[in-house]
Amino acid sequence: MDYLTNEIREATRVGLWHVALQASLAAIDICAALNSEDGRTTGARFKQWAADWIGSSPIHPDYLWQLRCGILHEGRLKETPSVVFTVPLKAGWVVHQNSVDGVQQVDLLLFCNEICTKIESWWELSKEREPVATNAMSLVRERPDGLPGFGNAVRVIA
């Protein structure tokens, strides 16, 4: 999972905000799948993993699920979002966990970093335990030496 959290952090470093947000939400789903006996995720599993490892700060797991569905599958928020993500300002100001007219403002850099930190903590504790260890063997990841039977010397993501 380190490759994924590293790539999320790199996306924030270079200002790929959409990519960082989408990957952060997808990463929660991946953790929920790794943590399940059948290696698959569901809304309930996503919410449970988020509740157990992220908590409700800054965003409640139920709303994280709504964000995941809307942003990853439809490319949008609800018509009247209760959360918006702020992009860090060049002057160093941070707009985070403010509420304006019932809409919570969440700094995207802080959000992504928090998700990555929580994932890394979970991964360290879980990577050698079942079912995570078995499910992790089939994770899509970079394979610098290729994949046996599919071009061994060609770097692939598989």
C-alpha positions in Angstrom: 0.0 0.0 0.0 3.0 2.3 0.4 3.1 2.8 -3.4 -0.4 4.1 -3.3 0.0 6.5 -0.4 3.3 7.7 -1.9 1.5 8.4 -5.2 -1.3 10.3 -3.4 1.2 12.4 -1.6 3.1 13.1 -4.8 -0.1 14.1 -6.5 -0.7 16.7 -3.8 2.9 17.9 -4.0 2.5 18.7 -7.7 -1.1 20.0 -7.5 -3.0 17.1 -9.0 -5.9 17.7 -6.7 -8.5 15.7 -8.5 -6.2 12.7 -8.7 -5.3 13.0 -5.1 -8.9 13.1 -3.9 -10.0 10.3 -6.1 -7.1 8.1 -5.1 -7.7 8.8 -1.4 -11.3 7.8 -1.7 -10.4 4.7 -3.7 -7.7 3.8 -1.2 -10.2 3.5 1.6 -12.2 1.1 -0.6 -9.1 -0.9 -1.3 -8.3 -1.2 2.4 -11.9 -2.4 3.1 -11.6 -5.0 0.4 -8.2 -6.2 1.6 -9.7 -6.5 5.1 -12.6 -8.7 4.0 -12.7 -12.5 3.7 -13.8 -12.5 0.1 -11.4 -9.7 -0.9 -14.3 -7.5 -2.1 -15.7 -4.2 -0.8 -19.2 -3.0 -0.2 -20.7 0.2 1.2 -21.0 -1.3 4.6 -17.3 -2.5 4.6 -16.1 0.9 3.3 -18.0 2.7 6.1 -16.8 0.3 8.8 -13.2 0.5 7.7 -13.5 4.3 7.7 -15.2 4.4 11.1 -12.5 2.1 12.6 -9.5 3.8 11.1 -10.4 7.4 10.1 -13.2 8.2 12.5 -15.6 11.0 11.8 -13.0 13.8 11.6 -13.1 15.6 9.4 -15.8 13.8 7.4 -18.3 11.2 8.8 -17.9 7.7 7.2 -21.5 7.8 5.7 -20.7 11.0 3.9 -17.3 9.7 2.8 -19.2 6.9 1.1 -21.4 9.4 -0.7 -18.3 11.3 -1.8 -16.7 8.1 -3.0 -19.7 7.2 -5.1 -20.3 10.6 -6.5 -16.7 11.6 -7.2 -15.4 8.3 -8.5 -18.4 7.1 -10.5 -20.2 10.3 -11.5 -17.5 13.0 -11.2 -19.7 15.2 -9.0 -20.9 16.0 -5.5 -24.5 16.1 -4.5 -26.5 19.1 -5.8 -26.2 20.7 -2.4 -23.0 19.4 -0.9 -22.4 19.4 2.8 -18.6 19.3 2.2 -16.3 21.1 -0.2 -12.6 20.7 -0.5 -10.3 23.7 -0.4 -7.1 23.8 -2.3 -4.1 25.2 -0.3 -3.5 28.9 -0.8 -0.1 30.1 -2.0 0.2 32.5 0.9 0.3 29.6 3.3 -3.3 30.1 4.6 -5.3 27.0 5.3 -9.1 26.8 5.1 -10.0 23.7 7.1 -13.0 22.5 9.1 -14.9 25.8 8.7 -18.6 25.9 8.1 -20.2 28.4 5.8 -24.0 28.2 5.4 -24.0 24.6 6.6 -21.2 23.5 4.2 -18.0 22.2 5.8 -14.8 23.3 4.2 -12.0 20.7 4.3 -8.4 21.4 3.2 -7.7 18.8 0.5 -4.0 18.6 1.4 -4.7 17.9 5.0 -7.5 15.5 4.1 -5.3 13.4 1.7 -2.4 13.4 4.2 -4.7 12.2 7.0 -6.1 9.4 4.8 -2.5 8.3 3.9 -1.3 8.4 7.5 -4.3 6.3 8.6 -3.8 3.8 5.8 -0.1 3.5 6.6 -0.9 2.8 10.2 -3.5 0.2 9.3 -1.2 -1.4 6.8 1.7 -1.8 9.3 -0.6 -3.5 11.7 -2.5 -5.6 9.2 -0.3 -6.6 6.3 0.8 -9.9 7.7 -2.6 -10.8 9.2 -5.3 -12.7 7.4 -7.2 -12.0 5.3 -5.2 -9.0 4.4 -1.9 -10.9 3.7 -3.7 -13.2 1.2 -5.7 -10.5 -0.5 -2.7 -8.2 -0.8 -0.9 -10.8 -3.1 -3.4 -9.9 -5.9 -3.2 -6.1 -5.5 -2.6 -4.2 -8.7 0.8 -2.6 -8.4 3.9 -1.7 -10.4 6.0 -4.8 -11.2 9.4 -3.5 -12.3 10.6 -6.9 -13.6 7.4 -7.7 -15.4 4.9 -10.4 -14.8 6.0 -14.0 -15.5 4.5 -15.2 -18.7 3.6 -11.7 -19.9 7.0 -10.2 -20.8 9.4 -10.6 -17.9 11.7 -7.7 -18.8 8.9 -5.2 -19.3 7.9 -3.0 -16.4 4.1 -3.3 -15.9 1.3 -2.4 -13.7 -0.7 -5.5 -13.0 
